[in-house]
Amino acid sequence: MTIVLVGGGHAHLKCILDIRKKPLSNQNIFLISPNRYQYYSGMFSGYTEGLYSIDDIRIDLKYMAEKSGLTFIEDSVTEVSLTDKTLETKTGTMIPFSVVSFDTGSYIEGPSSFKDYLVQIKPNYLFANKIKEYREVEFPVVVGGGASGIEIALAITAWRKRNGYPANVTLISSSKLLPSSSSKTSKLTREIAVRKGLSLMEGDSVAEMNGSHVITQNGRSLPHSRLLWLTGPSPSGIFKESTLPCDQNGFLLVEKTLQAKGLPFIFGAGDCITLKSFPELPKNGVYAVRQAELLWNNITSYLNCEVCSTFSPQRHFLSLLSTGDKEALLQYGRFTAHNKLAWKLKNKIDTDYMQKYI
C-alpha cells in the first residue's frame, strides 16, 4: 500500500503529526511539495510589517516528514492517471499510489494581459522574498478588498512609515472592503485603513495598465511600481486536466468525507477543494484546520474498509485581521472589536500553531 500526500497545507501537516503519534505498519507514505518549506499565510502580514523573521513563518516539511517516517519528495505533481493509479511529476517521475490526498492550496491569477505588471507571490514559498522587495518600491498598489488585500496593504503601510518610506500605498477594491462581512464591519475597516494612511479606491477596478500607470474603470489614473494582485483564489489546472471531478471553476469536488466524487481513493482538503454539499463555502484557513481533524482518520478508515466521518462547517468562527502597528480587527458573529489586545490574541494563536510543527 502506498499513500501519497500532495502539498503541505494545514490538513497534511496535521496528518503528519497523526502518523508520528500512531505509525501505520506496512505502508509507504510520501509527501510531495514543490518546496522544502511550507509558509504559513496567517503570519504573512506580520512578516511584511517586519514583526516576524522568515524562520518564524515557515515549516520544514522535509524534516517533519522524515521525523514521522514519510519520504519527502521536492517536486510538483502535474498529472493524475486514474487507469493505473499513478502520479506524474514535473521532473518526469511516475509515482504509484493506493490512496492520494491533495492539500495544495490555491493560486491568485490576475488578468493575463497584465501579467508583466504583476508581482507573483503564490505558491506561498515565493511570498517572503517578493514581499521584501515590493514593500520598498516607489508606488505600491494592491488590488483586492478582501482580508488578504487589506492585511498586506496595511502591513506595507506600517512598514514604510517605520522605515522612512512615503506612506503612499493604494488599495483598489471592486466592491466595499471585506465584502462578505457586515456593512458595519466594512465601514469600520474603511475608517481604520484611512486613519492609518492607506489610500482607498472602493467600487473601482483596473481597466488598463502600462509600465508606469494604472487606469481604473472610473477613469482614475495613478502611478504604479507593478501591482500586488490579491483577489479571489484560482485552482491548479491539475484536476481538470486529469479529468478528476471538479466544480465549475476547476477546484477538486469532494463529498463530506473529503473523498473525490465517485473516486473514494482520492482525498482533498483546504483551498484546493470545493465541498459538493457546501459549494459556496469560502476558501478559508479556518475550515482547512477543521478538515485536518478528520482527514487522516478518514484515509485510514478507507484503507480499513470502515465508514468515513463527515465534515460540517461551523456557522460562526473567530476572525482576526491584522491592521498594522500590532493592532487587529476581531470578528465573531455580530461582535467586532479593533485594538492591540486582538493582535496579541492573533499573535498567540499563530505562534502556538507554528510551535506544533517544529
C-alpha positions as CSV (number, residue, x, y, z in Angstrom):
1,M,0.0,0.0,0.0
2,T,1.3,3.4,-0.9
3,I,-0.2,6.7,0.4
4,V,0.8,9.9,-1.3
5,L,0.1,13.4,0.3
6,V,0.4,16.1,-2.3
7,G,1.0,19.5,-0.8
8,G,2.0,20.7,2.7
9,G,-1.1,22.6,3.7
10,H,-2.9,22.7,7.1
11,A,-4.6,19.3,6.7
12,H,-1.5,17.4,5.6
13,L,0.6,18.9,8.4
14,K,-1.9,17.5,10.8
15,C,-1.8,14.1,9.0
16,I,2.0,14.1,9.5
17,L,1.6,14.6,13.3
18,D,-1.1,11.9,13.4
19,I,1.2,9.5,11.6
20,R,4.0,10.3,14.1
21,K,1.7,9.5,17.0
22,K,0.4,6.3,15.5
23,P,2.6,5.0,12.7
24,L,1.0,2.6,10.1
25,S,2.6,-0.7,9.5
26,N,3.3,-2.0,6.0
27,Q,2.6,1.4,4.4
28,N,4.8,3.5,2.2
29,I,3.8,7.2,2.7
30,F,5.1,10.0,0.6
31,L,4.8,13.8,0.9
32,I,5.3,15.8,-2.3
33,S,5.7,19.5,-2.3
34,P,7.5,21.9,-4.7
35,N,9.5,23.5,-1.9
36,R,11.1,22.1,1.3
37,Y,9.3,24.8,3.3
38,Q,5.6,25.5,3.9
39,Y,5.0,29.2,4.6
40,Y,2.1,30.0,6.9
41,S,-0.1,32.6,5.4
42,G,-1.6,33.6,8.7
43,M,1.6,35.3,9.6
44,F,2.3,36.9,6.2
45,S,1.1,40.4,7.2
46,G,3.3,40.3,10.3
47,Y,6.3,39.2,8.2
48,T,5.5,42.0,5.7
49,E,5.5,44.5,8.6
50,G,8.8,43.2,9.9
51,L,7.4,41.7,13.1
52,Y,8.4,38.1,12.2
53,S,11.5,36.6,10.7
54,I,11.4,34.1,7.9
55,D,12.0,31.2,10.3
56,D,9.0,32.3,12.3
57,I,6.7,31.8,9.3
58,R,7.9,28.6,7.7
59,I,7.7,24.9,8.5
60,D,10.4,22.5,7.4
61,L,8.4,19.8,5.5
62,K,11.3,17.5,4.8
63,Y,12.3,17.5,8.5
64,M,8.8,16.9,9.6
65,A,8.1,14.2,7.1
66,E,11.3,12.2,7.8
67,K,10.8,12.5,11.6
68,S,7.4,10.8,11.1
69,G,8.7,8.1,8.8
70,L,7.5,9.6,5.5
71,T,9.6,10.0,2.3
72,F,9.7,13.7,1.2
73,I,9.9,14.5,-2.5
74,E,10.6,18.1,-3.6
75,D,8.6,18.2,-6.8
76,S,5.2,19.1,-8.3
77,V,2.5,16.8,-9.4
78,T,1.4,17.6,-13.0
79,E,-0.9,14.7,-13.9
80,V,-3.0,12.1,-12.2
81,S,-3.7,8.8,-14.0
82,L,-6.8,7.0,-12.8
83,T,-6.3,4.0,-15.0
84,D,-3.1,2.8,-13.4
85,K,-3.2,5.0,-10.2
86,T,0.0,6.9,-10.8
87,L,1.1,10.5,-10.4
88,E,3.4,12.2,-12.8
89,T,5.6,14.9,-11.5
90,K,7.3,17.9,-13.1
91,T,10.6,16.1,-13.2
92,G,9.0,13.2,-15.1
93,T,8.9,10.8,-12.1
94,M,6.0,8.3,-12.0
95,I,4.7,7.6,-8.5
96,P,2.1,4.8,-8.0
97,F,-0.5,5.2,-5.3
98,S,-3.2,3.3,-3.5
99,V,-4.6,6.5,-1.9
100,V,-3.7,10.1,-2.8
101,S,-4.7,13.2,-0.9
102,F,-4.4,16.8,-2.2
103,D,-3.8,19.8,0.0
104,T,-2.1,22.1,-2.4
105,G,-3.8,25.4,-1.7
106,S,-5.0,27.9,-4.4
107,Y,-3.4,30.4,-6.7
108,I,-4.1,34.1,-7.5
109,E,-4.3,34.9,-11.1
110,G,-4.6,38.4,-12.4
111,P,-5.7,39.0,-16.0
112,S,-3.2,37.6,-18.5
113,S,-3.0,40.9,-20.3
114,F,-1.5,42.4,-17.1
115,K,0.9,39.6,-16.2
116,D,4.1,41.7,-17.0
117,Y,3.0,44.3,-14.4
118,L,2.0,41.9,-11.5
119,V,4.0,40.6,-8.6
120,Q,3.7,36.8,-8.3
121,I,3.5,35.7,-4.6
122,K,1.9,32.3,-5.0
123,P,2.7,29.5,-4.5
124,N,3.3,30.6,-0.9
125,Y,7.1,29.9,-0.9
126,L,7.5,32.8,-3.3
127,F,6.0,35.3,-0.9
128,A,8.8,36.0,1.5
129,N,11.4,37.3,-1.0
130,K,8.9,39.0,-3.3
131,I,7.2,41.0,-0.5
132,K,10.5,42.2,1.0
133,E,11.3,43.7,-2.4
134,Y,7.8,45.0,-3.0
135,R,7.4,46.9,0.2
136,E,10.3,49.2,-0.8
137,V,9.0,50.1,-4.3
138,E,8.2,53.7,-5.3
139,F,4.5,53.3,-5.9
140,P,3.0,50.2,-4.2
141,V,-0.5,49.3,-5.4
142,V,-2.6,46.4,-4.0
143,V,-5.6,45.0,-5.8
144,G,-8.3,43.2,-3.7
145,G,-10.5,44.4,-0.9
146,G,-10.8,41.0,0.9
147,A,-8.9,40.1,4.1
148,S,-5.6,39.3,2.3
149,G,-5.5,42.6,0.3
150,I,-6.4,44.7,3.4
151,E,-3.9,43.0,5.7
152,I,-1.0,43.2,3.3
153,A,-1.7,46.8,2.2
154,L,-1.9,47.9,5.8
155,A,1.3,45.9,6.7
156,I,3.2,47.5,3.9
157,T,1.9,50.9,5.0
158,A,3.1,50.3,8.6
159,W,6.5,49.0,7.4
160,R,7.0,52.1,5.2
161,K,6.1,54.5,7.9
162,R,8.5,52.8,10.4
163,N,11.4,52.7,7.9
164,G,11.2,56.2,6.4
165,Y,9.4,55.5,3.2
166,P,6.4,57.5,1.9
167,A,3.1,56.1,3.2
168,N,1.7,56.1,-0.3
169,V,0.1,52.6,-0.6
170,T,-3.0,52.4,-2.7
171,L,-5.7,49.7,-2.4
172,I,-8.1,49.1,-5.2
173,S,-11.3,47.1,-4.5
174,S,-14.1,46.4,-6.9
175,S,-16.5,46.2,-4.0
176,K,-16.7,47.5,-0.5
177,L,-14.0,46.4,1.9
178,L,-14.5,42.9,3.3
179,P,-17.5,42.2,1.0
180,S,-18.6,39.1,2.9
181,S,-18.7,40.9,6.2
182,S,-21.5,43.2,7.5
183,S,-21.8,46.8,6.3
184,K,-20.9,47.9,9.9
185,T,-17.6,45.9,9.8
186,S,-16.8,47.1,6.3
187,K,-17.3,50.7,7.4
188,L,-15.1,50.2,10.4
189,T,-12.4,48.7,8.3
190,R,-12.5,51.6,5.9
191,E,-12.1,54.0,8.8
192,I,-9.2,52.1,10.2
193,A,-7.5,52.0,6.8
194,V,-7.9,55.7,6.2
195,R,-6.7,56.6,9.7
196,K,-3.6,54.5,9.1
197,G,-2.8,56.3,5.9
198,L,-3.9,53.8,3.3
199,S,-5.3,55.3,0.1
200,L,-8.6,53.6,-0.9
201,M,-10.3,53.2,-4.3
202,E,-13.5,51.3,-3.5
203,G,-16.1,50.3,-6.1
204,D,-13.4,50.5,-8.8
205,S,-11.2,48.1,-10.7
206,V,-8.2,48.1,-13.1
207,A,-9.2,48.7,-16.7
208,E,-5.8,49.4,-18.3
209,M,-2.2,49.3,-17.4
210,N,1.2,50.2,-18.9
211,G,4.7,50.2,-17.5
212,S,4.1,53.3,-15.3
213,H,0.4,53.9,-14.7
214,V,-2.9,52.2,-13.9
215,I,-6.2,53.4,-15.4
216,T,-9.3,52.4,-13.5
217,Q,-12.8,51.7,-14.7
218,N,-13.9,55.0,-13.2
219,G,-11.2,56.8,-15.2
220,R,-8.7,57.5,-12.5
221,S,-5.0,57.3,-13.2
222,L,-2.3,56.5,-10.7
223,P,1.4,55.6,-10.9
224,H,2.5,52.1,-10.0
225,S,5.6,50.0,-9.5
226,R,3.8,46.8,-10.5
227,L,0.7,45.5,-8.8
228,L,0.2,43.1,-5.9
229,W,-2.9,41.3,-7.1
230,L,-4.7,39.7,-4.1
231,T,-8.2,39.0,-5.5
232,G,-10.1,35.7,-5.2
233,P,-8.5,32.2,-5.4
234,S,-7.9,30.2,-8.6
235,P,-7.4,26.4,-8.8
236,S,-4.4,24.4,-10.0
237,G,-5.1,23.1,-13.5
238,I,-4.2,19.6,-12.5
239,F,-7.7,18.4,-11.5
240,K,-9.4,19.5,-14.7
241,E,-6.5,18.3,-16.9
242,S,-6.5,14.9,-15.2
243,T,-10.3,14.6,-15.7
244,L,-11.0,14.5,-12.0
245,P,-14.4,15.6,-10.7
246,C,-14.3,19.5,-10.4
247,D,-16.6,22.3,-9.7
248,Q,-17.3,24.9,-12.4
249,N,-14.1,26.8,-11.5
250,G,-11.8,23.8,-11.6
251,F,-11.4,23.0,-7.8
252,L,-11.5,19.3,-6.8
253,L,-15.1,18.4,-6.0
254,V,-15.3,16.3,-2.8
255,E,-18.0,14.7,-0.6
256,K,-18.5,15.5,3.1
257,T,-16.0,12.7,3.8
258,L,-13.3,14.7,1.8
259,Q,-13.3,12.0,-0.9
260,A,-13.5,13.0,-4.5
261,K,-16.9,12.4,-6.0
262,G,-17.0,8.8,-7.3
263,L,-13.3,8.2,-6.5
264,P,-13.1,7.2,-2.9
265,F,-9.3,6.6,-3.1
266,I,-8.7,10.3,-3.8
267,F,-9.0,12.8,-0.9
268,G,-8.7,16.5,-0.7
269,A,-8.7,19.4,1.8
270,G,-8.2,23.1,2.2
271,D,-8.4,25.7,-0.6
272,C,-7.9,23.3,-3.5
273,I,-11.3,21.7,-3.0
274,T,-15.0,22.5,-3.2
275,L,-17.4,20.6,-0.9
276,K,-20.3,19.3,-3.0
277,S,-22.7,19.9,-0.1
278,F,-21.3,23.4,0.6
279,P,-20.3,24.8,-2.8
280,E,-20.4,28.5,-1.6
281,L,-18.1,27.8,1.4
282,P,-15.2,30.4,1.3
283,K,-11.7,29.2,0.8
284,N,-10.7,29.9,4.4
285,G,-7.9,28.5,6.5
286,V,-10.4,28.1,9.4
287,Y,-12.2,25.4,7.5
288,A,-8.9,23.8,6.4
289,V,-7.9,23.4,10.0
290,R,-11.2,21.8,10.9
291,Q,-10.9,19.4,7.9
292,A,-7.5,18.5,9.2
293,E,-9.1,17.0,12.3
294,L,-10.7,14.2,10.2
295,L,-8.6,13.8,7.1
296,W,-6.1,11.2,8.3
297,N,-8.8,9.3,10.2
298,N,-10.8,9.0,7.0
299,I,-7.8,7.9,5.0
300,T,-7.1,5.1,7.5
301,S,-10.9,4.3,7.7
302,Y,-11.0,3.9,3.9
303,L,-7.9,1.6,4.0
304,N,-9.6,-0.5,6.7
305,C,-12.9,-0.6,4.8
306,E,-14.6,1.4,7.6
307,V,-17.1,4.2,7.4
308,C,-15.6,7.6,7.0
309,S,-16.6,10.6,9.1
310,T,-18.2,13.7,7.6
311,F,-17.2,17.3,7.7
312,S,-19.7,20.0,8.6
313,P,-18.5,23.6,8.6
314,Q,-19.2,25.7,11.7
315,R,-21.6,28.6,11.3
316,H,-19.5,31.1,13.3
317,F,-15.8,31.3,13.7
318,L,-13.3,33.8,15.1
319,S,-11.7,36.1,12.5
320,L,-8.7,38.1,13.3
321,L,-7.4,40.6,10.7
322,S,-4.1,42.3,11.3
323,T,-4.3,46.1,10.6
324,G,-0.6,47.0,11.3
325,D,1.1,48.6,14.3
326,K,0.3,45.5,16.4
327,E,-3.5,46.1,16.1
328,A,-6.1,43.7,14.7
329,L,-9.8,43.6,13.9
330,L,-11.6,40.8,15.7
331,Q,-14.9,39.4,14.4
332,Y,-17.1,36.7,15.9
333,G,-20.7,36.5,14.9
334,R,-22.0,40.1,15.2
335,F,-19.3,41.1,17.7
336,T,-16.5,43.3,16.3
337,A,-13.6,45.0,18.0
338,H,-10.4,46.7,16.9
339,N,-7.4,47.0,19.3
340,K,-4.0,45.8,20.4
341,L,-5.5,43.1,22.5
342,A,-6.9,41.5,19.4
343,W,-3.5,41.5,17.8
344,K,-2.0,39.9,20.9
345,L,-4.6,37.1,20.6
346,K,-3.8,36.6,16.9
347,N,-0.1,36.5,17.6
348,K,-0.6,33.9,20.3
349,I,-2.9,31.7,18.1
350,D,-0.4,31.9,15.2
351,T,2.8,31.3,17.2
352,D,1.1,28.5,19.1
353,Y,0.1,26.9,15.8
354,M,3.6,27.1,14.5
355,Q,5.1,25.6,17.6
356,K,3.3,22.3,16.9
357,Y,5.3,21.8,13.8
358,I,8.8,22.5,14.9
